[in-house]
Each structure stands twice: as structure tokens, then as C-alpha cells.
């Protein structure tokens, strides 16, 4: 009987009990017989049996996680002749989705929330879904109560919330928010800037073409819009408007999966290489990883420094993998960059 280790890790993340971290650490690094895995699986079922409602909710999330994985087009690798002509690259961060946290932090921030599940009134009477800012400027999509300790984030939306056109916006508008794609773009510039290639960080970011307002708190909308951006083979943005006379290629860096699932942090980085003169996509790659670390409460405490450090470390690793897959010339990277032993790296279609 062959049981995929990543499935077991995700299953444990669903349980959400205090013994999660212990169980994660008990998973074998190398293959063991299936009886030990089944034993841990049965223990998890025992711990989860106290709350059928929560298990149903988490089961729905598990289904969504698997359905949403692998929904991007196949990688495109530039030819060696094309790469030989690229000497200067403009790196543009794509608008970052808000962090998704499962189970929702309202359960720990607002304990009375659990009582709503057993009342006749729907929780929407007491709670609304928004994007709010946690300490440290991390934007999170989740439930917010009327008298909550967190405040809804001001994302400087366009007055016309139905506008759905891609555009370039100044990075100045992101000040005050911790933006993971901006961090990834900086990392790409650092790794690419060498003898063969000069990399420049753009002063603009790619704003995704999606409706504004409260609809931006819907993670499903983010996934759909980001996949549409990645799957396009012709950029809707005219980079010639930036007067890029000496730029040979534009590197757009985006994120799809950006989630803390119980004690598992997941990150998926999407990279597109574009000819700025024609808008044609000449290369694209998707890489993802996860790492079993602390609970979201622990990661997001103290201005979320531990969370930022973890995502930055994962992001560096994925930028290196993605750039190598595309054939981009990188400077020598730091071999000391490592992830948790439970982290799994993949290159997706």
C-alpha cells in the first residue's frame, strides 16, 4: 500500500489539534512501512472525532486545495538564441494576494465565534469577510467582527470597483503593507544582477484585473485572476509606455498559493519572461513549496517577523529554482539556504 507523504502532511494540518506539530515531526523522512502511517492516521481520526462540524469544514477546504493545485499551463522555456540576446531585465512584482489562514484566525481572536455555529442566526450577522492588516503589515483575508481588534485594510481601490483591466501602478501605493511579491522581485534582482545580465527593479507593479472592494477578500477570485494572468501568452500591459529603450526583457513575479494551513505554510511562485517590444511571453515557470512550522498565531506574533523570515526563505529558494528552469543566468547563490526537512519543492504544470 503506497501512501503519498504530502497527503498525510496535509491531512494532519486539517486536524488543527494541539498535537499537530508533534505528529508532523513524527512523519518519516524516508519511506517506512504503511502500518506506521496508518497508525498515525487513526490517531488523527480519534483526535478529530470530537468535532464533526469542523471536520466537514476542513474536508471542504481539503477538496478545494487539491482542485486548485496544478491548474496552470505547462512551463515555457526560452530558446538559447533568445536568452543570448537578453542582457538587461526589468523585474516587475505582480499584485500579491492576501494571506489565507485555515482555520480562520477569528476562532482564536474572537472565541465566541464558535457559539455562532450552534445558533439560528447565520454568522454573517456578526461577522463579515474582509482583507485586514495584522501587526507587521501582513494583509490577511478573513472574517472580521463588528468590534474586532483588527481593522479593515485600505487598499486604495479605484472608485470604479467594476474596472477589470490590467495596469501598472506605482509601488509607492503599497507603502505600509508587507508585499511578498515585492520581496520576491527584490530577490530576483539580487540573484540575476551579475556579469551576464543587469537586472533592474521596477518602480511600478502589475495590478491584477479584478474587481475591487469586498470582493477582493474572496480567495477564489484571486486564484482565478492570477491563473488567468499566468496563462496568458500575450501581456495586456504595454511596457513601451515606460520608455524601456535599453530593456531586453521584463520578468513578472507573482504568487498564487500563499497560505498557512494549520501548521503548514505554502507558497507558489509564478514567473513570466516577456518581450517588452511585442508583449509576447517568451518564458514562464511555476514552482511551489511548503514547510511545516509553527501555528499561524506564533508566526504572526511580534510584527510577523517569524512569518516574513519563513516566506522570504521559501521565496529565495523558489526564485532560484524558477530562474534555473528558465535558463536565466544567476549569480552564485548561498548554499546555506535551507527549508524544513518536511518541505517539498515541485515544478508545476
Protein Blocks (a to p, Z undefined) as FASTA:
>chain_A
ZZdfklmmmmmmmnopaklmmmmmmpcfbdcdfklmmmmmmmmmmmmmmmmklmmmmmmm
mmmmmmmgopaccdddddfklmmmpmbdcddddddddddddddfklmmmmmlmmmmmpmb
dfklmpccdddddehhiacdddddfkbcbdcddehiafblmbccdcdddfklmgoiacfk
lmmmmmmmmmmmcfkbccdddfbdcdddddehjllmpmklmmmmmmmmmmpcbdfbdfkl
nopakbcbdcddddfbdcdehjaccdddddddddfknopafbdcddddddddddfklmmg
ghilmmmmmmmmmmmmmmmmmmmmnopacddddfkbccdfkbccdddZZ
